[in-house]
Amino acid sequence: MFKNKKNYDSKFKTKTVLEVSKEENIKIPLSNNESTFAGLNLAQPLMRAIADAGYSTPTPVQAQAIPLVLAGGDLLAGAQTGTGKTAAFMLPILHRLAEKSAANSRSGRPRCLILAPTRELAAQIEESAQTYGKYLPLKSVAVFGGVNIYPQIKALRGHVEILVATPGRLLDHVGQKTLDLSGVEILVLDEADRMLDMGFIRDIKKIIALLPKQHQSLLFSATLSDEIKALAGGLLHNPAFIEAARSNTLSELVEHSVHLVPQRLKSHLLSHLIKHHDWKQVLVFTRTKHGANRLTEKLVADGIPSAAIHSNKSQPARTKALAQFKDGSLFVLVATDIAARGLDIDQLPHVVNFELPNAPKDYVHRIGRTGRAGSSGVAISLVDKEEFRYLKDIERLIKRGIPKIAFDSFVPPANLSAEAPRPPHSQRGQKRTNAPRTAGAGNRSRRQSDGHGQKPRSPKQRDHKRVAAGGLPNRARRKNSLP
């Protein structure tokens, strides 16, 4: 869509960016925005809710985005998580919806649609709508997969102004005709880069085709890649453009360090670090779901209250684990990248990379869980020799070296068995061979076993399980699928 930067800048006519003071490491708005919420002309009920939440000064992205959204135009915003971007779009949306009543209000016909890539983020955004809109007569609902669909259908039978959804479950509701998108006045795509990474682009295009032609579109993304620019070019009309933090920047309030340690000793070192420093709240990232489960079992066996969240966990289990982690009853939350994207945990003190991510930008997203809203944080990476190339890629991306720290008080357990040779990272967790595949080979293996020594379920059994989880049977899914 944009062949060069000149075309890109000319497309996004209002370019409001931030410069960084090298002396003080403070992001300074180039525009003359007001430094308090009182100067943003928000409705009085919203100001009461902001005061109740203890906020008085908007973050840079809030100071810039709120006036632009209130003006009614489209917006492309580059904003890392932890910069206050949810309030940056939620506050002006609530103001606009409260200011003007719906032209044709009826049940299941929302006025604002917010799309998010993960269930946790969707629930978090809807919670923000309730927090900031508690003095307004506006109803918000979140719909996402992994839970029974029928309570969501019941909620949509009432009048809903703000709908927060993951794309797949939203299309399920459209297919069941429990949702009417013809009244959407404002569309928000949050964490747009992650939605592209997770393969939601086709679903997003289907959803946009169901919206009225005249609506305001807001796109928020942590990175402004060529794919994001192409999506914005096709979705937004003469948008304003702001970048609240340069891509791949890290908070100066986070202390980074690396412990060089063999893979087989990582779980033992992590357990020792938690006990030695008396850590009470640690978010740990693993590369795989199986690795998250195995590490959790090890920490629990060592007497450290822990839980894992990833896509194989049921939504109630994920919600419970996150709630216990926030209230302090769980010391450690072990997560994969997809499950943890968008998690907002107040004053999270410690993030540990049990394994480095393949993509360097994911390091920035992981570390962004700590050092938020002016709080300090500690980010520790446990690095095996096979991960050195990932470490170098990360240091190249963030344009700084990460200190390597020796931990003298750690004594490895005696009689620990030698680690078996491991495949390269690119093949780890995949059952691939160099042998040629024959037609239907994958299907035959699935028909023979489900991987756990059990007979595969029949189509009717699979439908029964899908309906019990709140989805649609295969026949209904095919019937209701969109072109």
Secondary structure, 3 states (H helix, E strand, C coil): CCCCHHHHHHHCCEEEEEEEECCCCEEEECCCCCCCHHHHCCCHHHHHHHHHCCCCCCCHHHHHHHHHHHCCCCEEEECCCCCCHHHHHHHHHHHHHHHCCCCCCCCCCCCEEEECCCHHHHHHHHHHHHHHCCCCCCCEEEECCCCCCHHHHHHHCCCCCEEEECHHHHHHHHHCCCCCCCCCCEEEECCHHHHHHCCCHHHHHHHHHCCCCCCEEEEEECCCCHHHHHHHHHHCCCCEEEECCCCCCCCCCEEEEEEECCHHHHHHHHHHHHHHHCCCCEEEECCCHHHHHHHHHHHHHCCCCEEEECCCCCHHHHHHHHHHHHHCCCCEEEECHHHHCCCCCCCCCEEEECCCCCCHHHHHHHHCCCCCCCCCEEEEEEECHHHHHHHHHHHHHHCCCCCECCCCCCCCCCCCCCCCCCCCCCCCCCCCCCCCCCCCHHHHHHHHCCCCCCCCCCHHHHHHHHHHCCCCCHHHHHHHCCC
